[in-house]
Amino acid sequence: MTMDADVRTNFASAVRWWRKKHGITQEQLAERADLHRTYISDVERGARNLSLESISKLAIALEVSVATLFGVAHIRNEETDLGNHDRMGCEFVEILMVEDDPADIELTLQAFKQARFTNKVQVARDGVEALDFLFCRGQFAGRNAEDAPHMILLDLNLPRVNGVEVLRRIKSEKRTQDIPVVVLTASDRDRDIAECRQLGAKAYITKPVNIQRLCEVTPAFQMNWALCRPSVATPA
């Protein structure tokens, strides 16, 4: 796995933040994670490209999920925020994944599971099902319209109603137009990507989806990398 400079820097802040929260040294973290002391130092300096195995070891050692470990990377003032963070509520982002290929669905859900990703994922297997879910029609007629997903992962090659048309309808309706949409595509040369951008798609991910690719695009949504939206802090 290759991590770009921004991802490494943010991940470094996250590891440092959780290590200090647990009140342990780099040496202790290295022992817990079965990694070398200099490796931990490099991670916290943002000087390491980490493997998925090392990321998982660090998450287990710090007693958090991989997604959560990415998720606190946005914290800037670590020492000041250590006390405040515990008092902040957290609204976990729900995801609607619109994908018809069983293999791609399985790969995506498996990637989330391996990353200990705990957010709720609703799967729609064609364009009609996706629109019915979003607009509370058909089999979803009894669903609360207020419980809209916070993010949509949208495949383009869908049966019944294709992904571009689904996106067009999402962005044409007031109650759904602000939901961030990530287009899922088999190739970054897909000619529909430009049209999706014009229609309002926030980003695209080349399949198969994995936690790294998701973490790389979610900052554009003003959500942190755990896909957890901080709610307003309540007074102590």
DRENFIZA-556181 format. One record per residue (C-alpha): residue in three letters; x, z, y. Coordinates in steps of 0.5 Angstrom, whole numbers, padded with zeros to 4 digits, always signed. Example, Ala and Ser with C-alpha at 12.3 -4.5 7.8 and 13.67 -1.06 7.14 Angstrom:
<marzas>
ALA+0025+0016-0009 SER+0027+0014-0002 
</marzas>
This chain:
<marzas>
MET+0000+0000+0000 THR+0003-0002+0007 MET+0001+0002+0013 ASP+0002+0000+0020 ALA+0005+0004+0025 ASP-0002+0007+0028 VAL-0004+0009+0021 ARG+0002+0012+0020 THR+0002+0016+0026 ASN-0005+0018+0026 PHE-0004+0020+0018 ALA+0002+0024+0020 SER-0002+0028+0025 ALA-0007+0029+0020 VAL-0002+0032+0015 ARG+0001+0036+0020 TRP-0006+0039+0023 TRP-0008+0041+0016 ARG-0001+0044+0014 LYS-0002+0049+0020 LYS-0009+0050+0019 HIS-0007+0053+0012 GLY-0001+0056+0015 ILE+0004+0053+0010 THR+0011+0050+0012 GLN+0013+0043+0010 GLU+0017+0046+0004 GLN+0011+0050+0001 LEU+0007+0043+0002 ALA+0012+0039-0001 GLU+0012+0044-0007 ARG+0004+0044-0008 ALA+0004+0036-0007 ASP+0010+0036-0012 LEU+0014+0031-0007 HIS+0021+0032-0004 ARG+0022+0036+0003 THR+0025+0030+0006 TYR+0019+0026+0004 ILE+0014+0031+0008 SER+0018+0031+0014 ASP+0018+0023+0014 VAL+0011+0023+0013 GLU+0010+0028+0019 ARG+0014+0024+0023 GLY+0010+0017+0021 ALA+0016+0014+0018 ARG+0013+0013+0011 ASN+0009+0008+0008 LEU+0005+0012+0003 SER+0003+0010-0004 LEU-0004+0012-0006 GLU-0001+0017-0011 SER+0002+0020-0005 ILE-0004+0021-0001 SER-0008+0023-0007 LYS-0002+0029-0008 LEU-0002+0031-0001 ALA-0010+0031+0000 ILE-0010+0036-0007 ALA-0005+0040-0004 LEU-0008+0041+0003 GLU-0015+0042-0001 VAL-0019+0036+0003 SER-0021+0029+0001 VAL-0017+0023+0002 ALA-0023+0021+0007 THR-0022+0028+0011 LEU-0015+0027+0011 PHE-0015+0021+0015 GLY-0021+0024+0018 VAL-0018+0029+0023 ALA-0012+0024+0025 HIS-0016+0023+0031 ILE-0014+0030+0034 ARG-0009+0030+0039 ASN-0008+0037+0041 GLU-0007+0040+0034 GLU-0005+0047+0036 THR-0011+0048+0041 ASP-0016+0045+0037 LEU-0014+0049+0030 GLY-0019+0054+0033 ASN-0024+0050+0036 HIS-0025+0045+0030 ASP-0028+0050+0026 ARG-0034+0051+0031 MET-0036+0044+0031 GLY-0041+0041+0027 CYS-0040+0035+0023 GLU-0045+0029+0022 PHE-0043+0025+0016 VAL-0044+0018+0017 GLU-0049+0014+0012 ILE-0047+0007+0010 LEU-0051+0001+0007 MET-0047-0004+0003 VAL-0051-0010+0002 GLU-0047-0014-0004 ASP-0050-0018-0010 ASP-0044-0018-0014 PRO-0044-0012-0019 ALA-0037-0013-0020 ASP-0035-0012-0012 ILE-0040-0006-0012 GLU-0037-0003-0018 LEU-0030-0004-0015 THR-0032-0001-0008 LEU-0036+0005-0010 GLN-0030+0006-0015 ALA-0025+0006-0009 PHE-0029+0011-0005 LYS-0029+0016-0011 GLN-0022+0015-0012 ALA-0021+0017-0005 ARG-0026+0023-0006 PHE-0030+0019-0001 THR-0036+0024+0000 ASN-0041+0020+0005 LYS-0048+0017+0002 VAL-0047+0010+0000 GLN-0054+0006+0000 VAL-0053-0001-0004 ALA-0058-0007-0003 ARG-0057-0013-0007 ASP-0060-0018-0003 GLY-0061-0020+0004 VAL-0069-0018+0003 GLU-0068-0012+0000 ALA-0063-0010+0006 LEU-0068-0012+0011 ASP-0073-0008+0008 PHE-0069-0002+0008 LEU-0067-0003+0015 PHE-0074-0004+0017 CYS-0078+0001+0012 ARG-0082-0005+0009 GLY-0084-0006+0002 GLN-0081-0001-0003 PHE-0078+0002+0003 ALA-0084+0003+0007 GLY-0084+0010+0006 ARG-0077+0011+0009 ASN-0076+0015+0015 ALA-0075+0010+0020 GLU-0070+0015+0024 ASP-0066+0015+0018 ALA-0062+0009+0020 PRO-0055+0008+0017 HIS-0049+0009+0021 MET-0045+0003+0018 ILE-0047-0003+0015 LEU-0042-0007+0010 LEU-0045-0014+0009 ASP-0043-0019+0005 LEU-0044-0026+0007 ASN-0046-0030+0001 LEU-0053-0026-0001 PRO-0059-0029-0005 ARG-0066-0030-0002 VAL-0063-0029+0005 ASN-0056-0030+0007 GLY-0051-0025+0011 VAL-0051-0029+0017 GLU-0058-0029+0018 VAL-0059-0021+0016 LEU-0054-0020+0021 ARG-0058-0024+0026 ARG-0064-0020+0025 ILE-0060-0014+0025 LYS-0058-0015+0032 SER-0064-0018+0035 GLU-0068-0012+0034 LYS-0067-0006+0039 ARG-0067+0000+0033 THR-0062-0003+0029 GLN-0058-0007+0034 ASP-0053-0002+0035 ILE-0051+0000+0028 PRO-0044-0002+0027 VAL-0043-0008+0022 VAL-0037-0010+0018 VAL-0037-0017+0015 LEU-0035-0017+0007 THR-0031-0024+0006 ALA-0027-0027+0000 SER-0023-0030+0005 ASP-0020-0028+0012 ARG-0021-0036+0013 ASP-0029-0036+0012 ARG-0032-0040+0017 ASP-0038-0036+0018 ILE-0033-0030+0021 ALA-0033-0033+0028 GLU-0040-0034+0028 CYS-0041-0027+0026 ARG-0037-0024+0031 GLN-0041-0028+0036 LEU-0047-0025+0033 GLY-0044-0018+0034 ALA-0041-0016+0028 LYS-0035-0011+0029 ALA-0030-0013+0024 TYR-0029-0016+0017 ILE-0026-0014+0011 THR-0023-0018+0006 LYS-0026-0016-0001 PRO-0025-0012-0005 VAL-0026-0006+0000 ASN-0022+0000-0001 ILE-0021+0006+0003 GLN-0015+0003+0007 ARG-0018-0003+0010 LEU-0024+0001+0012 CYS-0020+0006+0015 GLU-0016+0001+0019 VAL-0023-0002+0022 THR-0027+0004+0023 PRO-0023+0007+0030 ALA-0027+0001+0033 PHE-0033+0004+0032 GLN-0031+0011+0035 MET-0032+0014+0029 ASN-0026+0018+0026 TRP-0023+0016+0019 ALA-0027+0021+0015 LEU-0033+0017+0017 CYS-0035+0023+0020 ARG-0038+0024+0027 PRO-0037+0030+0031 SER-0043+0033+0034 VAL-0043+0037+0040 ALA-0040+0044+0039 THR-0044+0050+0040 PRO-0042+0056+0044 ALA-0038+0061+0040 
</marzas>
